[in-house]
Amino acid sequence: MNTIQETIAFIREIFHTNDFIPLHEPRFCGNEKKYLNDTIDSTFVSSVGAYVDKFEGMMKNITSTQKAVAVVNGTAGIQVALRLVGVNSGDEVLTQALTFVATANAIAYNGASPIFLDVDQDTMGLSPTAVSDFLEEYGELRQGGCYNKKTGKKISACLPMHTFGFPVRIEELIIICKRWKIPVVEDAAESLGSEFMGKPTGSFGQLGVFSFNGNKIVTSGGGGAIVSNSIELGEKAKYLTTTAKMPHPYEYYHDELGYNFRMPNLNAALACAQLENLDSFLEDKRNLSLQYKSFFNSQDIKFRTEMPNTKANYWLMCLELENRKDRDSFLKETNESKVMTRPIWQLMYRLPMFDYCQRDDQKNAEFLEDRIVNIPSSARK
Ligand SMILES: *Cc1c(COP(=O)(O)O)cnc(C)c1O
């Protein structure tokens, strides 16, 4: 057997099946059906209801933040979070090119442009050195914030992403951004349950955003959450995502352009049942990572593990292969054997709508783009 065949055999062994093995499938083993039935029995299936409140309370606890707001999906959550920290049309936002397209889309939905800066090879997330180097070269502090000397535009936010649940160097990023008066929003869509120095990801920036899409560690069918340690920003997030309606027993008055980005109670019910099992999912995925680690160590294949002082949720597990050619053979052979694997994303500036964006050399991002693949990562119990 070659190494890829041995890998396929090992994955089949730990997932106990000869059938198709998906990359990440949801698991429903708690109160999901009960809570969903409650919403129907109560008639509260739509945008208000007890499960929305319960979900927001649970997310506030899990992320140790002051306020959590349920939203329709993670992308909409990032869009609103960016607007809340002051991103306006014509501005620029620092982010990584190595990410899922939603990160860059959420910037563009605000009429702003991403600036793509490199990631660190070890975290696969936005590099503090890259941000600092960029700002030293192009940043200019003026009345009202930081401006890009090259374009004359305002740099009104920084949006790092915790890739596959591995925490980015968030503390360093926040220190650098503070010096340059740039607010930080965390794209924590993939990192529910991950920690940096004992603190939950998503709780470091002015705002953090999570996703509850079907492929994430916990799902609400579709959904998201915005969290913040600023009660004022959190309340503003609720307001903007609820059509900016002024509270009144019966009058309709909206004092700015809001959105209908609310999470329906039906979805919140599913999310609550799933969150009750978050700890058990995290534990099972950690066990899976340990099994993978010892197998891949014995094969001399690089399996990604969490960095010191961080806790990863092991949402999607990663291998770092030797080069593009090895990556391509691995993807072809595993998928042909019905063991689902995927390459990391194509870098954002390769996509037509973001090819105009300013960027740095992207050495690490391009290195990882050629080598990182995801392997089956579902919680098994
Ligand atoms: C999933 C994801 C999102 C978007 O979440 P949705 O709920 O699918 O809109 C945003 N950013 C990243 C990095 C993601 O992986």
The ligand as a Gaussian input file, in Angstrom:
#p B3LYP/6-31G(d) Opt

LIG

0 1
 C      -18.702000      29.871000       7.446000
 C      -17.884000      31.092000       7.392000
 C      -18.444000      32.376000       7.313000
 C      -19.877000      32.661000       7.009000
 O      -20.820000      32.055000       7.728000
 P      -22.271000      31.757000       7.113000
 O      -23.060000      31.476000       8.336000
 O      -22.126000      30.586000       6.212000
 O      -22.733000      32.991000       6.411000
 C      -17.626000      33.483000       7.386000
 N      -16.305000      33.357000       7.492000
 C      -15.721000      32.155000       7.534000
 C      -14.241000      32.092000       7.648000
 C      -16.472000      30.987000       7.467000
 O      -15.863000      29.800000       7.489000

